[in-house]
Amino acid sequence: MFFIESERLRLIPLTHQQLQLMHTDRPAMELSLDLNPSAMLIDPLYQHEIDDAMINFWLPKTLEYPQQYKWYTNWEIVLKDTNTSIGEMGFGGEPNEKGEIETGYMIDANQHNKGYATEALRTMIQWAFGHEAVKAIIIRTFADNLPSRKMMDKCGFKQVDDVDGLLTYRLGRPLSGS
C-alpha cells in the first residue's frame, strides 16, 4: 500500500476499490486499511462536498485513470499515534496545461487547532512538487474561513483572486537552489 508520511501523520491515497468501500461503509474501509475506527465530526457543508466528490469525481476518475489514481482520489489523513483517520485531502486531477493542480482538505472538527491540516498540506506540497509537471498548487477557501487563510499564509500561498468571497490562493514551485 502506497502512503507518504510526516512526523505525526500518514497520508494514504485510496484506490478505486477502497473508495467504493468508503462510499458504502466507512468503518469497513478503515478496517481494510488496518486503521482504528474513527468517529469524525464533519461539518454538513464539508460532508456535502465529500459526497459530491465521491459520486462525481473520485469514483469515476479513479476508474478512468487507475494508474494516476493518486491525482483523482481522497487521501486519508491518519494520526500515527492512534492509527485513526482524522481527515481527508486530495487533488482535483493531474496538472493542467499550466502545470497547476488544485487541492482541498477537511479535518475532523475534534482535531482542529492542532496543526494537523498544516502538516498534511506541507506533506502533500512536497509530494506534488516531486513531480516535474507540477508548477503551482491552487487552493480555494471562503473569506470567512480564517483558520484556512492563516494556514495558506503559513504554507507560503499567496491570494490571487476573490470572487464573491471565494478566495483563490496559489503556491508556485520553489526555485531550485533556494
C-alpha positions as CSV (number, residue, x, y, z in Angstrom):
1,M,0.0,0.0,0.0
2,F,1.4,3.4,-1.0
3,F,1.5,6.2,1.5
4,I,3.5,9.3,2.5
5,E,4.4,10.4,6.0
6,S,5.2,13.4,8.1
7,E,6.2,13.5,11.7
8,R,2.7,12.8,13.1
9,L,0.7,11.8,10.0
10,R,0.4,9.1,7.4
11,L,-1.4,10.1,4.1
12,I,-3.0,7.2,2.2
13,P,-4.4,7.7,-1.3
14,L,-7.5,5.5,-1.7
15,T,-7.7,3.1,-4.7
16,H,-11.0,2.9,-6.6
17,Q,-11.9,-0.3,-4.6
18,Q,-11.2,1.5,-1.3
19,L,-13.3,4.4,-2.4
20,Q,-16.2,2.1,-3.2
21,L,-15.9,0.6,0.2
22,M,-15.7,4.1,1.9
23,H,-18.8,5.1,-0.1
24,T,-20.9,2.2,1.3
25,D,-19.3,1.5,4.7
26,R,-16.6,3.9,6.0
27,P,-15.8,1.7,9.1
28,A,-15.2,-1.3,6.8
29,M,-12.9,0.8,4.7
30,E,-10.9,1.9,7.7
31,L,-10.6,-1.7,8.9
32,S,-9.5,-2.7,5.5
33,L,-6.5,-0.3,5.9
34,D,-5.8,-1.7,9.4
35,L,-6.9,1.6,10.9
36,N,-8.7,2.0,14.2
37,P,-12.3,3.1,13.6
38,S,-12.8,6.9,13.6
39,A,-15.6,9.0,14.8
40,M,-15.0,12.1,12.7
41,L,-17.2,15.1,13.3
42,I,-17.7,16.7,9.9
43,D,-19.5,20.0,9.2
44,P,-22.6,19.3,7.0
45,L,-21.2,21.6,4.3
46,Y,-18.0,19.6,4.0
47,Q,-20.0,16.3,4.2
48,H,-22.0,17.5,1.2
49,E,-18.8,18.3,-0.7
50,I,-17.3,14.9,0.2
51,D,-20.5,13.1,-1.0
52,D,-20.5,15.1,-4.3
53,A,-16.8,14.5,-4.9
54,M,-17.3,10.7,-4.2
55,I,-20.1,10.4,-6.8
56,N,-19.0,12.9,-9.4
57,F,-15.2,12.9,-9.2
58,W,-13.3,10.3,-7.1
59,L,-15.2,7.1,-8.2
60,P,-15.5,7.9,-11.9
61,K,-12.0,9.4,-12.3
62,T,-10.2,6.6,-10.4
63,L,-12.0,4.1,-12.6
64,E,-11.0,6.1,-15.7
65,Y,-7.4,6.7,-14.6
66,P,-6.3,3.8,-12.5
67,Q,-2.6,4.3,-13.0
68,Q,-2.9,8.0,-12.0
69,Y,-5.4,7.5,-9.2
70,K,-3.3,9.5,-6.7
71,W,-4.3,12.7,-8.5
72,Y,-8.0,11.8,-8.5
73,T,-8.7,10.3,-5.1
74,N,-9.3,11.1,-1.5
75,W,-6.2,10.7,0.7
76,E,-7.0,9.6,4.2
77,I,-5.1,11.7,6.8
78,V,-4.1,9.3,9.6
79,L,-2.8,10.3,13.0
80,K,0.1,7.8,13.5
81,D,-0.1,7.9,17.4
82,T,-3.7,6.5,17.4
83,N,-3.7,4.9,13.9
84,T,-7.0,6.8,13.3
85,S,-8.2,8.8,10.3
86,I,-8.6,12.5,11.2
87,G,-9.4,14.0,7.9
88,E,-9.1,13.9,4.1
89,M,-7.2,15.7,1.4
90,G,-6.9,15.4,-2.3
91,F,-6.2,16.9,-5.7
92,G,-8.5,17.9,-8.5
93,G,-6.7,15.9,-11.1
94,E,-3.3,15.8,-12.8
95,P,-1.6,19.1,-13.6
96,N,-3.3,21.3,-16.3
97,E,-1.6,22.8,-19.3
98,K,0.0,25.5,-17.0
99,G,1.3,22.8,-14.6
100,E,-1.3,23.8,-11.9
101,I,-3.1,21.4,-9.6
102,E,-5.8,22.2,-7.1
103,T,-6.1,20.7,-3.7
104,G,-8.7,20.6,-0.9
105,Y,-8.9,19.2,2.6
106,M,-11.1,18.6,5.6
107,I,-10.0,17.9,9.2
108,D,-12.2,16.2,11.8
109,A,-13.7,19.0,13.9
110,N,-12.5,17.2,17.0
111,Q,-8.9,17.7,15.7
112,H,-8.9,21.4,14.8
113,N,-6.3,23.8,16.1
114,K,-3.6,21.1,16.5
115,G,-1.6,21.9,13.3
116,Y,-2.6,18.7,11.5
117,A,-4.0,20.4,8.4
118,T,-0.8,22.5,8.0
119,E,1.3,19.4,8.5
120,A,-0.7,17.4,6.0
121,L,-0.7,20.2,3.4
122,R,3.0,20.6,3.7
123,T,3.5,16.9,3.1
124,M,1.2,16.9,0.1
125,I,3.0,20.0,-1.3
126,Q,6.3,18.2,-1.0
127,W,4.9,15.1,-2.8
128,A,3.3,17.2,-5.5
129,F,6.4,19.3,-6.2
130,G,8.3,16.0,-6.5
131,H,6.6,15.7,-9.9
132,E,8.2,17.8,-12.5
133,A,5.0,18.6,-14.3
134,V,3.6,20.4,-11.2
135,K,4.5,24.1,-11.4
136,A,1.9,25.5,-8.9
137,I,-0.7,24.4,-6.4
138,I,-4.1,26.2,-6.1
139,I,-6.4,26.2,-3.1
140,R,-9.8,27.9,-2.8
141,T,-11.4,28.9,0.6
142,F,-14.1,31.2,1.7
143,A,-13.1,34.7,3.0
144,D,-14.7,34.0,6.4
145,N,-12.6,30.8,6.9
146,L,-9.9,32.5,8.9
147,P,-8.1,29.3,10.1
148,S,-7.8,28.1,6.5
149,R,-6.5,31.5,5.4
150,K,-3.9,31.5,8.2
151,M,-2.8,28.1,7.1
152,M,-2.3,29.3,3.5
153,D,-0.1,32.1,4.8
154,K,1.9,29.7,6.9
155,C,2.5,27.4,3.9
156,G,3.6,30.3,1.7
157,F,0.5,30.6,-0.5
158,K,-0.4,34.0,-1.9
159,Q,-4.0,35.2,-2.5
160,V,-4.5,35.7,-6.3
161,D,-8.3,36.2,-6.6
162,D,-11.5,36.9,-4.8
163,V,-14.8,36.1,-6.4
164,D,-17.8,36.9,-4.2
165,G,-15.9,35.9,-1.1
166,L,-14.3,32.7,-2.5
167,L,-10.6,33.3,-2.3
168,T,-8.1,31.6,-4.6
169,Y,-4.6,31.0,-3.2
170,R,-1.5,29.9,-5.3
171,L,1.8,28.5,-4.4
172,G,4.4,28.3,-7.1
173,R,7.2,25.7,-7.3
174,P,10.2,26.8,-5.3
175,L,13.1,27.9,-7.4
176,S,15.9,25.2,-7.4
177,G,18.7,26.0,-5.1
178,S,16.6,28.2,-2.8
